[in-house]
Amino acid sequence: MFPRALTLIAIALGFTILVNRAVAQTSVTDGVIISADSMVRDLEKKTVRLKGNVQLVFKGNHMSCDKALLNLSKQTVNAEGHIILYNEKVHMEGDKLIFNYNSNTGFLYNGFVQSGQVVFEGDVVEKTGENRYIASNAEYTACETCPPGWSFSGRTIDAELGGYAHIERPIFRVGGVPLLILPSLIVPLKSARQSGVLVPSLEFSHKGGPALSGIYFWAIDRSQDMTLTGRWYEKRGYKALDEYRYVLDKESKGRLAGAFMEDRVLKNDYPGTNMGTVDRWYLTYDHYQQLPENYVDRASIHQISDLRYVRDFPDEIAGIGDPALENKASITKLSDNQYASAEVDVYQNLLKNFPMQSNDDAVHRVPELKYSYKEQRLFENGPLVNVDVDYVNFARDKWGYDAMMPCSSVAGWGALTPVQQQALCTPNQVVPLGSILTNNNGVYRIQMGDPRGAVVRDSHFTPYQNSTDPQHSAYQDIQRTGQRLDVLPSMSYPFQVGKIIDFLPSVTYRETQYRFNMSDMDDQPNFDETAARRYVQTDLKAKTQFYKIYGDLDDPKATRWKHSIEPEIYYSYIPWVRMPNHPFFGQFDGLSYSRQFDPLSDSDLGNKNTGVQFDYNDRTFQRRVVSYSVDNRITRKLFNDGMTDYKTLTLFRIGQSYDFDEAARGPGSRPWSTIDSLLDMRFEHFETYTTASYIPYAHKTNVNARIRGMLTPKNFLQFGYVDNFILNPDYSVVDGGETRNYSVASGVVSKFFDVALEVDYSDITHRLYSWSYSLNLRPPGRCWLIHIEQTQIIGGEPTYRGSVSFDFGGETKAEAATASQVM
């Protein structure tokens, strides 16, 4: 017991001595907190001499050193040995420091200053203000590597943190090796957007040759900026590009971009056309703005000088492979039970051969007005009602119709054998007036329309049903412009039987009024200026669900899985329809309902069983159809931060329809539709989205499959397969109507490099359809970025791009750590 008491007394005495020693060496003087192993005060000279583990705290700064002299009258600190001075923004180290702790200014000798990743050092660094430093015989960098990936050394560096550094007589060094001497330089020392010249970029293409770009970024203000680029092509010439961006508020923003050049190369691809140097340009504008009262204003404008622009410069404007460029402007209003919109759609037809072709044949929607009254219940337990109204004015620049002629009238048939003629021209087939026969290495094709793009007309409108006119019997014309008002009120009454089967009966009335533009047509007694279509459609849907839940059912927060099977059957019938015998509508009696939404192709031109209307909404099929589908679904339920999160992991859907009207036609009927299926799987490291449509009467399957394996969202390997068919009315494949492609895509993101690769191979032509790859290299320090890119677009040529840049702000350690974890 006694030894234990002595031990406790010894510990208490030792603790008391330590506390007294600490109190003796720590004090507050003139607002400065002082701590040191040795502290000697001179009251006459008003100084405090500190030695050993010196610590000073003043005005948000913390300083440590080996020894220091504190002058209270001058409010200065003279420090030496292992000096460290830091606050929330800046870290300073050096051998000697003379500092005014009141004005927060002074001199650092043989030291450096670091703010974020920006580091500058010198023989003498003077702090002249809150954020301003002047360094002599200095060096500036933003890389943490040793030696730094890049740096600038200069006679003096005048740096404003959050602003710019002015370097006198700078020498640019890479890895410590001097490469470039300049008279002066200004570099940014802030993370906010700022105006300045960006590092030039270099690209190469076969037709354009090497192209060098100089880029200037203009930070106009906090909500808008602009990028101005001057580009020189060795073969094409000079090009000016600009991109303007703006933000109106948190939800509203826009972008305006364009370019202009005088191209010397385009004429080489079209000899004999007397084409000289061509003015080539593009303009694109995207705008989204949320307005008061739930109005939304949208615009998406895409204009080009010629039809080759999207193929020659795919990095500037999207549209490669598309049939048309869409220009759209709209304003919409959405409320709890109503939707209204006014929209203008103007199209530029890209399906032409000659780049300077006119756009006279494009059909525009100017305007389209929509109104929807969402489902609302009548009375307390009454049926649900809704109304959809759609008005469209289909317009063209000139002609309101397309002039057609039999394909046997195309000039040049004498060069073909009878077998070749039969293969190219089926009985009663028609093509646009002015079409010619082309020969590509012995492969003959009918080129639709004049090769230079003129829309040919015979100044006499002859609709298909009036093609027996002796004077104009060779022509069968198609109406393409007019107005359409479509009104669809609907009523439904959902109910449930035995809490097992859900039923949804509904009835819809459709009234469609047409007025055709006849100003540029002859008076045609068999083609009325107006027409109307109206019918009643009844529908009945029945649906049920079988399911089982897996997981811990006792714990409400445990992760669970639900497997559900949802069969559905749907019967649709049009008991009454009234439609005039008008050539615009075509005759669909010979086609089953399942063909209503088949893609439009050349086989529809002049085909009385399909025809070309304004769009698919004009096709009216007899309907007495039953459809079935089955959904097989796996859903996961888990809790994230106390919130319930549901995710569909797997969805497999299959369905088909049967047309009773088609079956009643007897032998040769084809009542079964395609068997459509969908497989959508989304797991953490595996995804697939695959659609397949089996066409029983063609014994063909349209497949679009994508399979992706992932380590992370940015580190993946993806395989794709596409096999699609375009069919004639007799279910034969149209000439050249199959597309079968294989694709591979991958992405790898790591600390020091990024790789992206995409390859598309055509199994029809046995050639690469398109491909691209890009590589970003980031040496240690992540302040350098080396970019290499190569692209082969559809129908275009390979393009090579490369650039080297460095980040004046470098990368924080947190960012580097995050990047290193992506693998």
C-alpha positions, 0 to 999 in steps of 0.5 A: 500500500505504501509504495503505491501511495509514493508512486501516485505522489510522484506522478502528481508532482511531475504533472504539476512541474510540467504544467508550470513549465508550459505556463511559463513558456506560453503567453499572449503579447500584443495580440500574438500567441507565443510559445517556445522552449526559451523566452527572454523579454527586454522591457526597455527595448520592447523585444522578446527573444524566442528559441527552440520549438518557436510557435507564433499565432497571429491574424489567422497565421501560424508560424514555426521556426528554430529562433525568432526575435519579436519587436513589439514597437515595430510589430515585426518578427525576425525568424531563422531556421526551418521557417514554416508560415501557413494559413487556410490559403497559403503555405510558406517555407524558407531559411529566414523571414522578416515579417510585420504581423500587423500589416501581414507583409514581409520578406522570405529568403531562400524559400517558396510559397504554395497556394493549392497546387501553384508553387513559386520560389525565389532567392527573396519572396516579398509579400506586399499585400493580402494575396500579392507576392514578388519573387526574385530569381524565381521559378513558378510551377503547378506540378508536385513532381520533382523535378516538376513536369513543367515550370517557368523560371524568371528574373522576377515573378509578380504573383497575385493569388486568385489573379495572374503571375507576371514573369519577367524574362521567363524560361520554359522548362520541362522536367527541369530542361530549358526549352523556350525563352520569352521576353515576358509572360502572364500566367493565371493563378486562379481556378475561376474561368479567365480569359487567355490564349489556350495551347494550339491543337493540331489535326490531319486529314487526307483531303484537308492536310495538316490543320493548326488551330489557335484558340482564345478563351474569353470569360465575358462574365460569370454567366457567359463566355466564348471560345474563338478559334482560327484554324489553317488547313494546308489544302482547304485554307483558313477557317474561323470558328466561334462558340458562345455559351450563356447561363440565364439562371439555374435551369436556363442556358444556351449555346451558339456556335458557327464557322466560316471558310473558303474551301479550295478542296470540295471542288476536286470531288465533283469534276465537271460541275464548274465548282470553284472555291466554295463558301462553307459554313455552319451555324448551330444554336441550342437554347432552353429556358424556363419561363414563369407560369410553367412555360418552357422555351426551347430552340435547336437550330442547325444550318449548313452551307452544303450537304457534305459539311456534316461528313467533312467536319463531324466534330463541329456539327452532329448529323452524320448518318442522319436523313435530315438536319432538324431545326426546331423551336417551341414553347410549351406549357404544362399544368396538372391536367393540361399540356399545350405546345406550339412548335416549328420544325424545319428540315434540311434533306441530307439524302442527296448526292450533290452537296449544293443541292437545293432543299426544295423537296424537304417538307416542314412542319410550320407550325405544329400545335398540340393540346392534351387534356390529361385523364380526369375522372367524371363525377366521383366514380365515373369514367376517365376522359382525355382529349388529344388535339394536333394541328400541323401545316406541312409546307415546302419552299416551292412545289406541293407535290412530287412528280413521279414516272415509271422506272422503265422511263429512266434513260439508259436502259439500253445498256442493261440486259433484260435480267438486269432491267427486271432486277432494277425495275419491278412492274408498276414501280415509279421513281421521282421525275428526273432520275437517271441510271448510274453505273458504279463498276458494273453495278447499276442503280437508279439515282433518285432525282437530278444529280445536281439536285434540281427538283424536276416537275412537269407542271401538271399534277397527276394523282395516282388514281388519275394516271389514265389521263392519255396526255399524262399517263406516264406520271403518277404524282404524290401530294406532299403539302397541306394542313391536318387537324387531328382530334382524339377524345377518349374515355376509359373505365379501369376496374379490377376483378377479385383483386387479381385481374386488372381490366381497362376498357376504352373507346376513342373517337378520331376525327381528322380533317385535311386541306391540301395546298393546290395553288401549284396544281392543275384543277383535278376533279379526282383530287379534292382540296379537302378530305376527312377521316373519322372512325371509332376504336374500342380497346380492352386490356386485361393484366395480372401479376404473379410474384414472389419476394426473396430476402429477409422479410422480418427486417423492414430495412433488409435488401429484398428482391421481387420476381414478377411475371406480368401477362397482358392481353389486348384486344383492339377493334374499329367497328366504324370508319368513314373515309373518302375514296381519296388518292392521298390515303392509299389503299391498305386493304392488302396489308395486315395491321402489323405493317402500319408502322413499317419504315418508309422506303423507295418501295412505297413510292407509287405503291397503291397499297402503301403510298406516301402520306404526310406521315404514318398517322395518315395510314388507316388500317382495318383493325380487329387485332388481339395482342399479347405480351408477357413481362418477366421482371426482377426488382431490387429494394434496398435502403440508402441513407434511410431512403428506399431505393428501387431498381429493375435489375432484369426485364424480359418482354415478349409479345405478338399480335393476331389480325382477324381481318387479315385472317378472314382473307383466306389463303395467302393471308398473314395474320401474325405480326412480328414477335417482338422481344426485349432483354434489359439487364442492369447490374453493377458490372454487367449490362445488356439491352437487346431487342429482337423482332422475328418476322414469321413470313419473311423468316428474318429477325431484326436484332439490335444487341448491346452487351457491356462489362464494367469494372467502373462506369468508365472502365468497360468493354462493350460488344454490339450486333445489329441486323436489320431488314427493310421489306417489300409488301410481299415480305421480300427484302428490298434491294440493298435493304439489309444492314448487318454490323458488329461493333466493339467499344471500350473505355479505360480511365486510370491515373496516368492515361485514358483510352476510348475505342469504338469500331463498327464493322459491316458484315455486308461489305466486309469493311470497317463501317466507322471507327475511332480511338482517343488517348489522353496521357497524363504524366505524374503531377497531372499537369500535362495532358497529351491528347491523340485522336483518330476517327473514321466516320461513315462515308468519310475519311480518317481524321487525326488530331493531337494536342498538348496542354498543361494545367496552370492550376495542377491537381489537388491531392484529393483529385489525384487520390480519386483518380487513382481509385477508378481502377 
